[in-house]
Amino acid sequence: MTCPICGKTTDADYRPFCSRRCADIDLGRWLTGSYVIPGEALDEDEPARPDPPADEAGEAPRRKPH
């Protein structure tokens, strides 16, 4: 297996990368938005999921733990 950043052989300590440097380069690309996961863009002010409606007592329904 080769490093996705530079093409060298991977190191088990940094798999799938060859070094800490390449792992950090990859992380930096994610953090700066160079990599993106395809999908519909959300408006910054729009919540990802709407809050569930409150029941008659004014409390939100309990969610099941996952």
Backbone bond lengths (Angstrom), bond angles and torsions (degrees), N, CA, C in turn:
res aa  C-N    CA-C-N  psi(-1)  N-CA   C-N-CA  omega(-1)  CA-C   N-CA-C  phi
1 M - - - 1.447 - - 1.533 107.74 -
2 T 1.318 115.75 141.37 1.460 119.43 -179.68 1.527 110.79 -113.71
3 C 1.309 115.64 155.39 1.453 123.70 179.62 1.531 109.17 -64.63
4 P 1.332 118.67 130.80 1.462 120.49 -179.75 1.535 113.39 -70.68
5 I 1.328 117.98 -13.27 1.461 121.22 -179.15 1.526 111.25 -91.50
6 C 1.344 117.33 -51.82 1.463 119.57 -173.74 1.522 114.49 -115.71
7 G 1.338 118.11 -13.53 1.463 120.57 178.01 1.517 115.46 89.89
8 K 1.354 118.65 -1.58 1.466 120.75 177.99 1.525 109.95 -74.73
9 T 1.321 116.62 167.65 1.456 122.00 176.93 1.521 109.83 -64.55
10 T 1.327 116.93 139.34 1.468 120.48 -177.13 1.523 111.71 -72.76
11 D 1.320 114.82 156.83 1.466 123.19 176.24 1.526 106.07 -110.46
12 A 1.316 117.73 132.65 1.466 121.76 -177.90 1.530 112.09 -56.01
13 D 1.326 118.12 -31.50 1.464 121.16 -179.57 1.526 112.63 -70.23
14 Y 1.331 117.95 -22.95 1.473 121.72 -175.49 1.527 112.48 -124.30
15 R 1.315 116.50 15.00 1.453 121.80 -175.33 1.513 111.91 -49.12
16 P 1.306 121.66 132.11 1.452 128.69 11.85 1.526 113.54 -91.51
17 F 1.318 117.38 15.68 1.467 121.18 -178.22 1.522 110.60 -99.01
18 C 1.333 115.65 170.41 1.463 119.98 -179.46 1.527 111.38 -94.17
19 S 1.329 117.36 -19.66 1.461 120.20 -175.25 1.526 110.32 -157.90
20 R 1.307 115.13 168.80 1.459 121.34 175.54 1.526 110.03 -62.05
21 R 1.319 116.36 -37.07 1.464 121.41 -179.76 1.529 110.90 -58.46
22 C 1.336 117.38 -48.66 1.460 120.24 -179.71 1.530 111.49 -67.59
23 A 1.323 117.51 -36.54 1.461 120.53 175.97 1.527 110.14 -62.18
24 D 1.323 117.17 -41.51 1.466 121.32 179.25 1.528 111.72 -68.05
25 I 1.315 117.22 -36.89 1.474 120.70 176.38 1.527 109.21 -60.96
26 D 1.328 116.52 -45.60 1.456 121.25 179.95 1.532 110.90 -62.68
27 L 1.321 117.33 -44.91 1.462 121.38 177.96 1.521 110.52 -60.37
28 G 1.313 116.97 -43.27 1.462 121.07 178.26 1.515 112.32 -60.23
29 R 1.314 116.98 -37.15 1.466 120.46 178.12 1.525 111.37 -65.70
30 W 1.334 116.98 -38.30 1.460 120.07 176.21 1.532 110.44 -66.88
31 L 1.323 116.39 -44.16 1.464 119.94 -175.62 1.520 113.42 -69.17
32 T 1.329 117.70 -28.71 1.461 120.09 -179.87 1.526 112.81 -91.40
33 G 1.333 117.27 -2.87 1.455 120.52 178.16 1.516 114.49 88.23
34 S 1.335 117.65 10.05 1.461 119.59 176.78 1.522 110.88 -65.78
35 Y 1.334 116.46 -33.00 1.454 121.74 174.75 1.532 106.72 -104.58
36 V 1.300 116.38 140.81 1.458 120.56 175.45 1.520 109.13 -140.06
37 I 1.296 115.57 152.01 1.454 121.63 174.68 1.521 106.15 -93.20
38 P 1.334 118.26 125.50 1.462 119.90 -177.60 1.525 111.52 -60.57
39 G 1.292 115.22 142.75 1.455 121.31 177.64 1.505 110.11 162.47
40 E 1.307 114.88 174.81 1.454 120.96 -179.26 1.528 109.64 -73.20
41 A 1.312 116.71 130.92 1.462 121.34 179.83 1.521 109.93 -72.58
42 L 1.328 116.41 141.23 1.455 121.99 176.23 1.510 109.96 -99.52
43 D 1.305 116.37 146.13 1.454 121.52 174.00 1.526 107.32 -68.65
44 E 1.326 118.41 139.60 1.463 122.51 -177.82 1.530 112.32 -56.88
45 D 1.338 117.80 -34.89 1.466 121.48 -178.02 1.518 112.59 -85.77
46 E 1.320 117.30 -9.96 1.454 121.98 -177.80 1.528 109.95 -86.53
47 P 1.345 118.50 126.60 1.471 119.11 177.79 1.527 110.60 -67.57
48 A 1.303 116.33 149.44 1.454 120.73 -178.86 1.528 110.98 -63.79
49 R 1.334 116.70 -40.15 1.464 122.16 177.56 1.524 108.00 -134.51
50 P 1.319 117.63 134.54 1.465 118.64 178.11 1.522 110.80 -68.55
51 D 1.323 116.42 150.45 1.458 120.85 176.85 1.523 108.74 -68.15
52 P 1.342 117.52 142.61 1.470 119.59 178.14 1.533 109.88 -68.05
53 P 1.329 117.38 149.61 1.468 119.23 179.66 1.523 111.08 -65.94
54 A 1.312 115.97 149.13 1.470 121.35 179.17 1.519 109.20 -76.11
55 D 1.337 116.50 150.06 1.464 119.41 176.56 1.528 109.02 -81.42
56 E 1.303 117.39 -173.32 1.465 121.14 -176.50 1.522 112.64 -62.23
57 A 1.331 118.12 -29.07 1.461 121.61 179.89 1.523 111.23 -81.00
58 G 1.340 117.34 -2.34 1.454 120.77 178.86 1.512 113.65 87.26
59 E 1.339 116.81 7.31 1.459 120.58 179.78 1.523 109.71 -103.05
60 A 1.306 115.09 143.92 1.453 119.81 176.12 1.520 108.71 -71.62
61 P 1.329 118.16 145.79 1.472 119.90 178.34 1.520 111.04 -61.75
62 R 1.321 115.48 147.72 1.475 119.65 179.00 1.507 109.56 -74.85
63 R 1.324 115.20 143.44 1.455 121.07 178.33 1.523 109.28 -96.72
64 K 1.319 115.38 145.25 1.455 119.61 175.78 1.508 109.78 -74.54
65 P 1.338 118.24 137.10 1.476 119.54 176.21 1.520 109.68 -71.12
66 H 1.304 115.76 148.51 1.469 120.87 -179.45 1.471 110.62 -98.94
